[in-house]
Amino acid sequence: MTETPKRGRPRTFDRAAALTAATRLFWERGYEGVSIGELTEAMGIRSGSLYAAFGDKRSLFEEVVDAYGRSPVGAFAAVALREEPTAYGAFARILREAAAIYPDPAHPAGCLAISAATNVTPQDAGVRLFLRDLRNSNVDAFEARLRQAQQAGELPPEADPRALADHFAITLQGFSQRAQDGATAPQLAAAAELALTAWPAARP
């Protein structure tokens, strides 16, 4: 009798390292600017491994965005909203940290969730909508924190929490683009202080 040949063990790879490589590529080039071949080369895996481990390109991208949103460079706004005792303190911290994080040369400039799917083909419109909904949920979180501040007397009754939430969201999106265009941390920090002057009440 002859022994049945043993099947080779599947190739293993560092999933976290592969995800980090994919994150950098999507962050640098955007969703549309990255091919499967470029992803597998950067991640150090074959296309079969990519599909087996992450699904298709869109599934990989969504996992990248989720991981980015839980990382220090992606979660700083949520952390500030949670940790700061006042709304003004939270938004001041958000803008000042964005001014430092977005142009940091340790990673691609700007915010991945803001810039990664600005231009996509019609068949990939779902990716753009995915990021749009994520960004809109962040604005909703801003508004909720500002409404709490209004109820606590930190904002005057005539203040418009939604308009103020939009103001800070628009500022952050502008910071992301300016960082990609070469704006420095000091430049963005100065802009952050100007943006904070829109606060409609005496600052704590």
Secondary structure, DSSP 8 states (H G I E B T S, - for coil): --------------HHHHHHHHHHHHHHH-STT--HHHHHHHHTS-HHHHHHHH-SHHHHHHHHHHHHHTSHHHHHHHHHHHH-SSHHHHHHHHHHHHHHHTT-TTS-SS-HHHHTTSS--GGGHHHHHHHHHHHHHHHHHHHHHHHHHHHTTSS-TT--HHHHHHHHHHHHHHHHHHHHTT--HHHHHHHHHHHHTT--S---
